[in-house]
Amino acid sequence: MDITTHESAQVSPHDAAAVPASGRPLRVAVVVASNREGRFAPVIADWFVSRAAAHDDLDVDVIDLAGIDLPTTLSRDPSDATKAVLAQVSPRLAAADAFVVLTPEYNHSFPASLKNLIDWHGSEWHAKPVGFVSYGGMSGGLRAVEQLRQVFAEMHATTIRETVSFHGPWGQFDEDGQHKDPAAADSAAKALLNQLTWWAHALRDAKSVRPYAG
Ligand SMILES: Cc1cc2nc3c(=O)[nH]c(=O)nc-3n(C[C@H](O)[C@H](O)[C@H](O)COP(=O)(O)O)c2cc1C
């Protein structure tokens, strides 16, 4: 598995298209939704990326919204500064065959940073699968996930049934970010990734013979 981060990766959709779809690894964009100061998100992200490493047919690109400073004012004619920010992220969303969204729950929903990323884009999400890793208090972030399923349906995306959800994750990881009792979470991640890769292959194969009509 090849892991890239937003600091290092500038993926061209044209590069990805140069290799036959069936002959290249699945490109999975892992979107880290929280950009909150003092956030717990990096622990969840590092854990999930290590789980994805077990799948050697995945090319993982971590898109951390803490490093993507998109304005909340949407525009059809963005400024040069906004175009520069979009250039950091849009080609990577476009190049992805699948997404995994890592989201906490804020006030029974998902972070505004994530909605902003979704709203700035359109076709980048189309006809692709989206899986969720969530975390929060009693609900484990699942209320955020259920709302995201509605949003991603509007984005022509397919959401994956299996989820990973951490209920009060703060004491579950040691100082090195290792899960202290990993069996259940590892099993959930495996199920999510198995479903995600099935859908990603199926949709990529379908689009190679019949472009998505929208
Ligand atoms: C503004 C805000 C609202 C929150 N609302 C909820 C909530 O409704 N339900 C819940 O289970 N946890 C809630 N939490 C707890 C977060 O899910 C928890 O702090 C999580 O670690 C936040 O992710 P982050 O640290 O990566 O930003 C809230 C946290 C914040 C900051």
The ligand as an SDF file (V2000), in Angstrom:
LIG
                    3D

 31 33  0  0  0  0  0  0  0  0999 V2000
  -18.7390   21.3950   19.3760 C   0  0  0  0  0  0  0  0  0  0  0  0
  -18.7770   19.9660   19.8470 C   0  0  0  0  0  0  0  0  0  0  0  0
  -19.9880   19.3060   19.9040 C   0  0  0  0  0  0  0  0  0  0  0  0
  -20.0360   17.9650   20.3050 C   0  0  0  0  0  0  0  0  0  0  0  0
  -21.2230   17.3110   20.2850 N   0  0  0  0  0  0  0  0  0  0  0  0
  -21.2600   15.9870   20.5320 C   0  0  0  0  0  0  0  0  0  0  0  0
  -22.4640   15.2650   20.3740 C   0  0  0  0  0  0  0  0  0  0  0  0
  -23.5070   15.8020   20.0230 O   0  0  0  0  0  0  0  0  0  0  0  0
  -22.4490   13.9360   20.6030 N   0  0  0  0  0  0  0  0  0  0  0  0
  -21.3140   13.2930   20.9840 C   0  0  0  0  0  0  0  0  0  0  0  0
  -21.3520   12.0850   21.1740 O   0  0  0  0  0  0  0  0  0  0  0  0
  -20.1480   13.9500   21.1420 N   0  0  0  0  0  0  0  0  0  0  0  0
  -20.0880   15.2840   20.9130 C   0  0  0  0  0  0  0  0  0  0  0  0
  -18.9180   15.9640   21.0380 N   0  0  0  0  0  0  0  0  0  0  0  0
  -17.7160   15.2350   21.4480 C   0  0  0  0  0  0  0  0  0  0  0  0
  -16.8450   14.9240   20.2400 C   0  0  0  0  0  0  0  0  0  0  0  0
  -17.4200   13.9490   19.4370 O   0  0  0  0  0  0  0  0  0  0  0  0
  -15.4800   14.5010   20.7190 C   0  0  0  0  0  0  0  0  0  0  0  0
  -14.9220   15.5620   21.4710 O   0  0  0  0  0  0  0  0  0  0  0  0
  -14.5380   14.1530   19.5780 C   0  0  0  0  0  0  0  0  0  0  0  0
  -13.3090   13.7770   20.1080 O   0  0  0  0  0  0  0  0  0  0  0  0
  -14.3370   15.3470   18.6550 C   0  0  0  0  0  0  0  0  0  0  0  0
  -13.4540   14.9860   17.6250 O   0  0  0  0  0  0  0  0  0  0  0  0
  -12.1040   15.8080   17.4120 P   0  0  0  0  0  0  0  0  0  0  0  0
  -11.4270   15.8100   18.7620 O   0  0  0  0  0  0  0  0  0  0  0  0
  -11.3000   15.0080   16.4220 O   0  0  0  0  0  0  0  0  0  0  0  0
  -12.4840   17.1520   16.9360 O   0  0  0  0  0  0  0  0  0  0  0  0
  -18.8500   17.3020   20.6900 C   0  0  0  0  0  0  0  0  0  0  0  0
  -17.6320   17.9970   20.6530 C   0  0  0  0  0  0  0  0  0  0  0  0
  -17.5940   19.3070   20.2410 C   0  0  0  0  0  0  0  0  0  0  0  0
  -16.2740   20.0090   20.1730 C   0  0  0  0  0  0  0  0  0  0  0  0
  1  2  1  0
  2  3  1  0
  2 30  2  0
  3  4  2  0
  4  5  1  0
  4 28  1  0
  5  6  2  0
  6  7  1  0
  6 13  1  0
  7  8  2  0
  7  9  1  0
  9 10  1  0
 10 11  2  0
 10 12  1  0
 12 13  2  0
 13 14  1  0
 14 15  1  0
 14 28  1  0
 15 16  1  0
 16 17  1  0
 16 18  1  0
 18 19  1  0
 18 20  1  0
 20 21  1  0
 20 22  1  0
 22 23  1  0
 23 24  1  0
 24 25  2  0
 24 26  1  0
 24 27  1  0
 28 29  2  0
 29 30  1  0
 30 31  1  0
M  END
$$$$
